[in-house]
Amino acid sequence: MAENKTQQQNEKQTITREDVDAMAKIVDGLKQEAEQAASANNRAAAKMLQLAVKQLSPIVTKGYARLAREELAALNKKVNPPKYKLVRQPIA
């Protein structure tokens, strides 16, 4: 039962390239809107969009880094499969 919950949580937490690319498109759209607002002398909107980009850009960067780590881990697992399986023993 506990293994099944852990497996479901891992499936929910996996990130795909499409997810990260979608996040990057959102940030790019916000950057373009900020530039348009700045060129239209709408300083308040430009400042709010700038703050949004500042908050979201590191999240996208971390998403790409996490995706790279997960892809590398999957490759390592294929190339060097584990020789044994760790089994937890209950504490007596």
N, C-alpha and C positions, 0 to 999 in steps of 0.2 A: 504494500500500500504506500509506504513512504517512498519507495523507489519510483513508483508511478507518479507521485506528486513532483518529485525532483525532476523527472524526465519531462513532465509537462511544463515546469518552470523554465527548464533549459530551452525547450522549443519556443516558448514565448519570448525569451531573451535573445534569440539569434537575430542577427542583423544581416540584411542582404544589401548588395550593391545598389539595388533599386531604391531601398529606403534612404541610403546615404545620398544618392544622387537627387532624390526628391527634396531632401533637406537642403542640399546645396542650391537647387533651383529656387527655393524659397528665399534663401539669403541673397542670391543674385538679383531676384526680383525686388527685394527690399533695397538693395544698393542702387538699382536703377531708379526706383521711386525717390530715393533720397537725393540723387543727382538731379532729377527733374524738379524736385521741390526747391533745391538750392538754386538752380538756374532760374526758377520762377520767383525768386526772392521770398519764398514761404519758409522763413527761418524756423518757425515752430514745428512744422511738419518735418522739415529736414532734420532737426535735432532729435525728434522722437524716432524717426527711422534710423538715424545714426546710432542711437542707443540700442535699438532692436538688433541692428547688425552686430554691434559690439558684444551683445549677449549671446547671439546665436552662432557667430563664426567659430568660437572655440568648441562648441558642441559638434559642429560639422567636422572640424579637424579631428576631434576625438573619435568621431564615428568612423572616419576613414582609417585612423590608426587601429581601432578595434577590429575593423574588417580585415585589415592586413594581417593582424595577429591571428585572427580566427582562420584565415586562409592558409597561413603558414603552419598553424597547428594541425589542420586537416591534412596538409601535404606531408608533414612529419609523421603523422599517424599512419598514412598510407605507405610511406617509404620504410619506416621503422615501426612495425606493429609491436605492441607490448608483448613480452615473452610470457608474462604471467599476469594474473588478475589479482588485485589486492582484495582481500575479503576481510571485512571488519568482524572481529570477534566480540561478543558481548562481554562486558566487564562483570566478573563473578564476585 
